[in-house]
């Protein structure tokens, strides 16, 4: 159970990082 929660947390963090990366690229492209 604890392992699953940690995996979900890691997945969410990776997704957030990807979103931030896309936003940053968009800002730099302007």
N, C-alpha and C positions, 0 to 999 in steps of 0.2 A: 504493500500500500504506500509506504513512504517512498519507495523507488518510483512508483507511478507518478506520485505528486511531483517529485523532483524532475521527472522527464517532461511532464506537462509544463512545469515552470520554465524549463530550459527551452522548450518549443515556443512558448509565448515570448520569451526574451529574444530568441532568434527572429521571430516574426516582427517584433517591435524594431529590432535593429535593421531589418530589411526595409521596413517602412521609412525609418529615419534616413536610411541611405538613399532611398528614392527621392524623398523630399529634398535632401541636401543636393542631389544631382540636379534636380529641377531648379533649385534656387541658383546654383552655380551656372546653369545653362542660360539663365535670363541675362 
